[in-house]
Amino acid sequence: MPSKSITLTIDSDLAQVSLIGQSVNNFYQEVMPSIDAHQLEICVVEAVNNVIIHAYGRQPGNTVRVCALIHPDCVEIHISDWGTKMPEQSTPTLEFDPTDDTSLPEGGMGLFLIYTTMDRMEYLSEQGINTLILAKNLARSP
């Protein structure tokens, strides 16, 4: 059971995504270093952008719900939508030639960033609700 949680809902409008990111960052500031809260903000922004672009096809008027939770040992973020289900994914990689700017991938960097930043990432699609669960362990005091 979470010790604290907050639920935020926005319309599927890319202009509203920063509100979610800033709110998540502020919410987590009390339980983790500022840099970690900022990394969570970036992951949430990337995930919500993906929902709006891919699940909803950039169409406004759809709901994106973000639940931020604080547990004793970790934080979790649940990002839910009612759009098109995310296709099965393998572990995201970021392969390109760093000496060739033209080899940078057009997409997929957000999922790679999320995957490498979070300690756990899970995707569920049940009864028309798609939920991406992101979890980050909290540092324990010795």
MDTraj code that builds the backbone (N, CA, C; nanometers):
import mdtraj as md
import numpy as np

residues = "MET PRO SER LYS SER ILE THR LEU THR ILE ASP SER ASP LEU ALA GLN VAL SER LEU ILE GLY GLN SER VAL ASN ASN PHE TYR GLN GLU VAL MET PRO SER ILE ASP ALA HIS GLN LEU GLU ILE CYS VAL VAL GLU ALA VAL ASN ASN VAL ILE ILE HIS ALA TYR GLY ARG GLN PRO GLY ASN THR VAL ARG VAL CYS ALA LEU ILE HIS PRO ASP CYS VAL GLU ILE HIS ILE SER ASP TRP GLY THR LYS MET PRO GLU GLN SER THR PRO THR LEU GLU PHE ASP PRO THR ASP ASP THR SER LEU PRO GLU GLY GLY MET GLY LEU PHE LEU ILE TYR THR THR MET ASP ARG MET GLU TYR LEU SER GLU GLN GLY ILE ASN THR LEU ILE LEU ALA LYS ASN LEU ALA ARG SER PRO".split()
xyz = np.array([
    [0.0845, -0.1176, 0.0000],
    [0.0000, 0.0000, 0.0000],
    [0.0893, 0.1244, 0.0000],
    [0.0605, 0.2183, -0.0901],
    [0.1437, 0.3386, -0.0952],
    [0.1253, 0.4245, 0.0299],
    [0.2323, 0.4926, 0.0684],
    [0.2213, 0.5840, 0.1812],
    [0.1669, 0.7191, 0.1361],
    [0.1824, 0.7476, 0.0070],
    [0.1333, 0.8727, -0.0506],
    [0.1078, 0.8515, -0.1983],
    [0.0053, 0.9174, -0.2517],
    [-0.0191, 0.9085, -0.3959],
    [-0.0914, 1.0337, -0.4434],
    [-0.0789, 1.0545, -0.5737],
    [-0.1493, 1.1649, -0.6381],
    [-0.1882, 1.1162, -0.7766],
    [-0.3073, 1.1539, -0.8209],
    [-0.3544, 1.1188, -0.9544],
    [-0.3779, 1.2461, -1.0328],
    [-0.3200, 1.2503, -1.1518],
    [-0.3302, 1.3661, -1.2398],
    [-0.3921, 1.3210, -1.3712],
    [-0.4781, 1.4025, -1.4276],
    [-0.5430, 1.3700, -1.5539],
    [-0.5325, 1.4899, -1.6467],
    [-0.4918, 1.4612, -1.7720],
    [-0.4887, 1.5663, -1.8740],
    [-0.5598, 1.5174, -1.9986],
    [-0.5930, 1.6117, -2.0836],
    [-0.6434, 1.5822, -2.2165],
    [-0.5235, 1.5419, -2.3030],
    [-0.5487, 1.4688, -2.4082],
    [-0.4413, 1.4241, -2.4979],
    [-0.3930, 1.5394, -2.5858],
    [-0.3326, 1.6369, -2.5212],
    [-0.2817, 1.7567, -2.5856],
    [-0.1354, 1.7723, -2.5443],
    [-0.0445, 1.7692, -2.6413],
    [0.0989, 1.7767, -2.6106],
    [0.1352, 1.9016, -2.5298],
    [0.0579, 2.0071, -2.5426],
    [0.0859, 2.1302, -2.4693],
    [0.0642, 2.1137, -2.3187],
    [-0.0092, 2.0110, -2.2772],
    [-0.0360, 1.9899, -2.1347],
    [0.0632, 1.8944, -2.0675],
    [0.1492, 1.8313, -2.1449],
    [0.2389, 1.7289, -2.0909],
    [0.3353, 1.7847, -1.9872],
    [0.3849, 1.9051, -2.0072],
    [0.4802, 1.9623, -1.9112],
    [0.4182, 1.9772, -1.7722],
    [0.2864, 1.9995, -1.7644],
    [0.2187, 2.0093, -1.6343],
    [0.2332, 1.8793, -1.5559],
    [0.2187, 1.7673, -1.6252],
    [0.2332, 1.6362, -1.5614],
    [0.3776, 1.6190, -1.5141],
    [0.4731, 1.6487, -1.6009],
    [0.6138, 1.6324, -1.5656],
    [0.6533, 1.7147, -1.4446],
    [0.6150, 1.8413, -1.4438],
    [0.6490, 1.9294, -1.3318],
    [0.5834, 1.8824, -1.2021],
    [0.4611, 1.8361, -1.2121],
    [0.3893, 1.7889, -1.0927],
    [0.4552, 1.6643, -1.0350],
    [0.4945, 1.5719, -1.1208],
    [0.5613, 1.4502, -1.0751],
    [0.6953, 1.4858, -1.0099],
    [0.7706, 1.5747, -1.0724],
    [0.8987, 1.6177, -1.0158],
    [0.8778, 1.6754, -0.8754],
    [0.7850, 1.7659, -0.8604],
    [0.7576, 1.8280, -0.7303],
    [0.7128, 1.7254, -0.6264],
    [0.6300, 1.6313, -0.6681],
    [0.5771, 1.5295, -0.5770],
    [0.6891, 1.4432, -0.5192],
    [0.7872, 1.4092, -0.6022],
    [0.8934, 1.3186, -0.5589],
    [1.0128, 1.3886, -0.4930],
    [1.0169, 1.5216, -0.4949],
    [1.1301, 1.5955, -0.4366],
    [1.1533, 1.5615, -0.2892],
    [1.0470, 1.5291, -0.2153],
    [1.0634, 1.5059, -0.0716],
    [1.1217, 1.3687, -0.0375],
    [1.1227, 1.2755, -0.1333],
    [1.1687, 1.1400, -0.1006],
    [1.2932, 1.0965, -0.1768],
    [1.3438, 1.1815, -0.2636],
    [1.4624, 1.1438, -0.3413],
    [1.5412, 1.2678, -0.3800],
    [1.6673, 1.2470, -0.4170],
    [1.7473, 1.3622, -0.4615],
    [1.6838, 1.4307, -0.5829],
    [1.7076, 1.5582, -0.5930],
    [1.6500, 1.6387, -0.7006],
    [1.6808, 1.5819, -0.8390],
    [1.8013, 1.5316, -0.8586],
    [1.8390, 1.4774, -0.9899],
    [1.7542, 1.3563, -1.0248],
    [1.7237, 1.2720, -0.9262],
    [1.6392, 1.1551, -0.9511],
    [1.4957, 1.1962, -0.9835],
    [1.4434, 1.2945, -0.9114],
    [1.3084, 1.3444, -0.9398],
    [1.3022, 1.4031, -1.0800],
    [1.4086, 1.4703, -1.1204],
    [1.4140, 1.5271, -1.2553],
    [1.4169, 1.4155, -1.3607],
    [1.4921, 1.3091, -1.3357],
    [1.4944, 1.1961, -1.4286],
    [1.3563, 1.1325, -1.4412],
    [1.2843, 1.1220, -1.3296],
    [1.1475, 1.0690, -1.3347],
    [1.0579, 1.1599, -1.4178],
    [1.0750, 1.2904, -1.4014],
    [0.9981, 1.3864, -1.4806],
    [1.0204, 1.3614, -1.6304],
    [1.1447, 1.3440, -1.6705],
    [1.1757, 1.3205, -1.8118],
    [1.1108, 1.1907, -1.8607],
    [1.1174, 1.0860, -1.7797],
    [1.0571, 0.9583, -1.8185],
    [0.9057, 0.9705, -1.8341],
    [0.8427, 1.0412, -1.7418],
    [0.6974, 1.0595, -1.7497],
    [0.6604, 1.1412, -1.8733],
    [0.7336, 1.2470, -1.8995],
    [0.7064, 1.3295, -2.0180],
    [0.7199, 1.2448, -2.1449],
    [0.8254, 1.1647, -2.1543],
    [0.8445, 1.0782, -2.2711],
    [0.7290, 0.9796, -2.2855],
    [0.6891, 0.9166, -2.1754],
    [0.5814, 0.8175, -2.1803],
    [0.4475, 0.8818, -2.2170],
    [0.4164, 0.9961, -2.1590],
    [0.2887, 1.0628, -2.1896],
    [0.2888, 1.1131, -2.3343],
    [0.4018, 1.1654, -2.3809],
    [0.4114, 1.2035, -2.5230],
    [0.3815, 1.0832, -2.6123],
    [0.4381, 0.9671, -2.5779],
    [0.4137, 0.8461, -2.6570],
    [0.2661, 0.8082, -2.6574],
    [0.2000, 0.8216, -2.5441],
    [0.0562, 0.7919, -2.5374],
    [-0.0197, 0.8831, -2.6338],
    [0.0078, 1.0121, -2.6255],
    [-0.0661, 1.1078, -2.7091],
    [-0.0378, 1.0841, -2.8575],
    [0.0885, 1.0598, -2.8905],
    [0.1259, 1.0432, -3.0312],
    [0.0814, 0.9081, -3.0868],
    [0.1088, 0.8007, -3.0122],
    [0.0859, 0.6664, -3.0665],
    [-0.0491, 0.6060, -3.0281],
    [-0.0889, 0.6158, -2.9024],
    [-0.2165, 0.5556, -2.8611],
    [-0.3354, 0.6367, -2.9111],
    [-0.3200, 0.7689, -2.9155],
    [-0.4306, 0.8552, -2.9546],
    [-0.4107, 0.9237, -3.0893],
    [-0.3004, 0.8974, -3.1571],
    [-0.2780, 0.9555, -3.2889],
    [-0.2826, 1.1071, -3.2912],
    [-0.2356, 1.1692, -3.1833],
    [-0.2319, 1.3157, -3.1674],
    [-0.3704, 1.3806, -3.1646],
    [-0.4735, 1.3019, -3.1444],
    [-0.6093, 1.3559, -3.1411],
    [-0.6444, 1.4049, -3.0012],
    [-0.6861, 1.5306, -2.9875],
    [-0.7277, 1.5810, -2.8566],
    [-0.8620, 1.5202, -2.8160],
    [-0.8966, 1.5411, -2.6901],
    [-1.0263, 1.4945, -2.6418],
    [-1.0219, 1.3563, -2.5780],
    [-0.9026, 1.3037, -2.5558],
    [-0.8873, 1.1733, -2.4915],
    [-0.8164, 1.1918, -2.3579],
    [-0.8370, 1.0985, -2.2681],
    [-0.7831, 1.1095, -2.1331],
    [-0.6499, 1.0383, -2.1187],
    [-0.5573, 1.1047, -2.0510],
    [-0.4316, 1.0433, -2.0066],
    [-0.4293, 1.0609, -1.8549],
    [-0.4147, 0.9481, -1.7848],
    [-0.4136, 0.9524, -1.6387],
    [-0.2768, 0.9074, -1.5874],
    [-0.2223, 0.9830, -1.4945],
    [-0.0931, 0.9503, -1.4336],
    [-0.1136, 0.9425, -1.2831],
    [-0.0810, 0.8264, -1.2261],
    [-0.0852, 0.8076, -1.0813],
    [0.0582, 0.7956, -1.0321],
    [0.0985, 0.8830, -0.9437],
    [0.2315, 0.8798, -0.8840],
    [0.2162, 0.8288, -0.7415],
    [0.2958, 0.7278, -0.7076],
    [0.2849, 0.6645, -0.5770],
    [0.4206, 0.6600, -0.5083],
    [0.4176, 0.6754, -0.3779],
    [0.5377, 0.6610, -0.2971],
    [0.5154, 0.5421, -0.2043],
    [0.5999, 0.4412, -0.2158],
    [0.6003, 0.3252, -0.1274],
    [0.7216, 0.3395, -0.0354],
    [0.7293, 0.2618, 0.0709],
    [0.8462, 0.2715, 0.1597],
    [0.9798, 0.2448, 0.0888],
    [0.9809, 0.1567, -0.0108],
    [1.1064, 0.1180, -0.0748],
    [1.1220, 0.1638, -0.2195],
    [1.0163, 0.2194, -0.2786],
    [1.0241, 0.2615, -0.4184],
    [0.9152, 0.3630, -0.4492],
    [0.9286, 0.4234, -0.5662],
    [0.8205, 0.5067, -0.6199],
    [0.7705, 0.4379, -0.7461],
    [0.6427, 0.4558, -0.7729],
    [0.5819, 0.3999, -0.8938],
    [0.5043, 0.5084, -0.9648],
    [0.5006, 0.4957, -1.0962],
    [0.4199, 0.5847, -1.1785],
    [0.3385, 0.4967, -1.2716],
    [0.2059, 0.5134, -1.2693],
    [0.1167, 0.4390, -1.3568],
    [0.0602, 0.5380, -1.4589],
    [0.0875, 0.5122, -1.5861],
    [0.0400, 0.5998, -1.6932],
    [-0.0630, 0.5212, -1.7726],
    [-0.1883, 0.5684, -1.7713],
    [-0.2979, 0.4931, -1.8328],
    [-0.3629, 0.5709, -1.9461],
    [-0.4071, 0.4934, -2.0463],
    [-0.4822, 0.5504, -2.1589],
    [-0.5849, 0.4486, -2.2051],
    [-0.6748, 0.4955, -2.2916],
    [-0.7810, 0.4125, -2.3465],
    [-0.7709, 0.4097, -2.4985],
    [-0.6501, 0.4224, -2.5486],
    [-0.6250, 0.4284, -2.6922],
    [-0.5763, 0.2961, -2.7486],
    [-0.5013, 0.3055, -2.8577],
    [-0.4464, 0.1887, -2.9253],
    [-0.3384, 0.1264, -2.8370],
    [-0.3462, -0.0042, -2.8228],
    [-0.2497, -0.0783, -2.7407],
    [-0.1101, -0.0682, -2.8014],
    [-0.0099, -0.0593, -2.7147],
    [0.1287, -0.0552, -2.7585],
    [0.1668, -0.1937, -2.8132],
    [0.2331, -0.1985, -2.9293],
    [0.2749, -0.3290, -2.9829],
    [0.3785, -0.3939, -2.8918],
    [0.3871, -0.5258, -2.9001],
    [0.4880, -0.5986, -2.8226],
    [0.6251, -0.5404, -2.8536],
    [0.7047, -0.5210, -2.7509],
    [0.8362, -0.4594, -2.7670],
    [0.9433, -0.5524, -2.7117],
    [1.0556, -0.5530, -2.7771],
    [1.1720, -0.6176, -2.7175],
    [1.2427, -0.5114, -2.6344],
    [1.3466, -0.5497, -2.5657],
    [1.4225, -0.4530, -2.4864],
    [1.4721, -0.3419, -2.5779],
    [1.4378, -0.2170, -2.5482],
    [1.4803, -0.1070, -2.6351],
    [1.6323, -0.0927, -2.6382],
    [1.6834, -0.0692, -2.7558],
    [1.8255, -0.0428, -2.7717],
    [1.8414, 0.0888, -2.8461],
    [1.9584, 0.1423, -2.8383],
    [1.9875, 0.2666, -2.9085],
    [2.1170, 0.2436, -2.9851],
    [2.1002, 0.2006, -3.1082],
    [2.2162, 0.1682, -3.1901],
    [2.2331, 0.2728, -3.2996],
    [2.3498, 0.3364, -3.2990],
    [2.3828, 0.4338, -3.4023],
    [2.5332, 0.4556, -3.3999],
    [2.5834, 0.5153, -3.5043],
    [2.7257, 0.5462, -3.5148],
    [2.7464, 0.6864, -3.4571],
    [2.8129, 0.6994, -3.3412],
    [2.8283, 0.8313, -3.2788],
    [2.9113, 0.9291, -3.3621],
    [2.9814, 0.8801, -3.4613],
    [3.0601, 0.9699, -3.5464],
    [2.9810, 1.0195, -3.6665],
    [2.8575, 0.9679, -3.6816],
    [2.7745, 1.0037, -3.7964],
    [2.6402, 1.0572, -3.7482],
    [2.6224, 1.1897, -3.7521],
    [2.4975, 1.2513, -3.7067],
    [2.3757, 1.2007, -3.7824],
    [2.3920, 1.1592, -3.9058],
    [2.2782, 1.1131, -3.9852],
    [2.2310, 0.9743, -3.9423],
    [2.3086, 0.9048, -3.8582],
    [2.2672, 0.7709, -3.8156],
    [2.1826, 0.7735, -3.6884],
    [2.1587, 0.8927, -3.6311],
    [2.0733, 0.9010, -3.5126],
    [1.9336, 0.8513, -3.5464],
    [1.8751, 0.7671, -3.4603],
    [1.7416, 0.7154, -3.4906],
    [1.6364, 0.8257, -3.4842],
    [1.5331, 0.8103, -3.5670],
    [1.4227, 0.9071, -3.5711],
    [1.3355, 0.8951, -3.4468],
    [1.3209, 0.7760, -3.3939],
    [1.2348, 0.7537, -3.2782],
    [1.2913, 0.6437, -3.1915],
    [1.2203, 0.6140, -3.0826],
    [1.2612, 0.5067, -2.9948],
    [1.3548, 0.5486, -2.8831],
    [1.3999, 0.6740, -2.8856],
    [1.4915, 0.7175, -2.7808],
    [1.4199, 0.7311, -2.6466],
    [1.2932, 0.7683, -2.6488],
    [1.2179, 0.7838, -2.5240],
    [1.2056, 0.6530, -2.4486],
    [1.1675, 0.5457, -2.5177],
    [1.1569, 0.4155, -2.4519],
    [1.2924, 0.3674, -2.4015],
    [1.3975, 0.3915, -2.4781],
    [1.5312, 0.3540, -2.4342],
    [1.5675, 0.4294, -2.3063],
    [1.5394, 0.5581, -2.3029],
    [1.5675, 0.6402, -2.1858],
    [1.4902, 0.5891, -2.0639],
    [1.3626, 0.5614, -2.0829],
    [1.2798, 0.5092, -1.9732],
    [1.3366, 0.3767, -1.9239],
    [1.3666, 0.2877, -2.0160],
    [1.4156, 0.1544, -1.9810],
    [1.5467, 0.1609, -1.9032],
    [1.6354, 0.2511, -1.9419],
    [1.7656, 0.2587, -1.8748],
    [1.7606, 0.3385, -1.7446],
    [1.6600, 0.4219, -1.7259],
    [1.6485, 0.5037, -1.6051],
    [1.5726, 0.4330, -1.4937],
    [1.4690, 0.3607, -1.5292],
    [1.3825, 0.2989, -1.4295],
    [1.4374, 0.1628, -1.3862],
    [1.4027, 0.1227, -1.2646],
    [1.4424, -0.0095, -1.2156],
    [1.3456, -0.1179, -1.2627],
    [1.2222, -0.0774, -1.2942],
    [1.1234, -0.1738, -1.3439],
    [1.0287, -0.1020, -1.4388],
    [0.9932, -0.1711, -1.5452],
    [0.8976, -0.1186, -1.6428],
    [0.8060, -0.2341, -1.6820],
    [0.6760, -0.2114, -1.6718],
    [0.5775, -0.3157, -1.7033],
    [0.4639, -0.2526, -1.7824],
    [0.4105, -0.3265, -1.8793],
    [0.3003, -0.2746, -1.9602],
    [0.1849, -0.3735, -1.9531],
    [0.0660, -0.3225, -1.9195],
    [-0.0540, -0.4043, -1.9103],
    [-0.1615, -0.3453, -2.0012],
    [-0.2383, -0.4322, -2.0636],
    [-0.3535, -0.3874, -2.1406],
    [-0.4690, -0.4808, -2.1069],
    [-0.5649, -0.4289, -2.0299],
    [-0.6765, -0.5089, -1.9831],
    [-0.8059, -0.4305, -1.9935],
    [-0.9061, -0.4925, -2.0513],
    [-1.0399, -0.4348, -2.0624],
    [-1.0382, -0.2933, -2.1199],
    [-0.9552, -0.2722, -2.2236],
    [-0.9504, -0.1449, -2.2932],
    [-0.8674, -0.0374, -2.2257],
    [-0.8030, -0.0707, -2.1136],
    [-0.7171, 0.0259, -2.0438],
    [-0.5721, -0.0206, -2.0572],
    [-0.4899, 0.0671, -2.1114],
    [-0.3470, 0.0399, -2.1266],
    [-0.2734, 0.1135, -2.0151],
    [-0.1866, 0.0428, -1.9441],
    [-0.1146, 0.1046, -1.8330],
    [0.0332, 0.0686, -1.8392],
    [0.1154, 0.1713, -1.8396],
    [0.2599, 0.1555, -1.8290],
    [0.2963, 0.1839, -1.6839],
    [0.3626, 0.0871, -1.6194],
    [0.4032, 0.1016, -1.4800],
    [0.5546, 0.1178, -1.4770],
    [0.5983, 0.2280, -1.4199],
    [0.7396, 0.2572, -1.4042],
    [0.7710, 0.2582, -1.2553],
    [0.8825, 0.1962, -1.2175],
    [0.9194, 0.1940, -1.0757],
    [1.0675, 0.2256, -1.0603],
    [1.0980, 0.3004, -0.9563],
    [1.2356, 0.3369, -0.9230],
    [1.2553, 0.3093, -0.7749],
    [1.3576, 0.2310, -0.7424],
    [1.3871, 0.1998, -0.6025],
    [1.4393, 0.3241, -0.5315],
    [1.4030, 0.3351, -0.4054],
    [1.4533, 0.4445, -0.3234],
    [1.5803, 0.3982, -0.2534],
    [1.6768, 0.4870, -0.2439],
    [1.8020, 0.4544, -0.1751],
    [1.7704, 0.4301, -0.0280],
    [1.8312, 0.3281, 0.0258],
    [1.8087, 0.2950, 0.1665],
    [1.9243, 0.3472, 0.2507],
    [1.8921, 0.3954, 0.3681],
    [1.9956, 0.4424, 0.4604],
    [2.0605, 0.3212, 0.5257],
    [2.1921, 0.3261, 0.5491],
    [2.2601, 0.2128, 0.6131],
    [2.2197, 0.1946, 0.7569],
])
top = md.Topology()
chain = top.add_chain()
for i, resn in enumerate(residues, 1):
    res = top.add_residue(resn, chain, resSeq=i)
    for name in ("N", "CA", "C"):
        top.add_atom(name, md.element.get_by_symbol(name[0]), res)
traj = md.Trajectory(xyz[None], top)
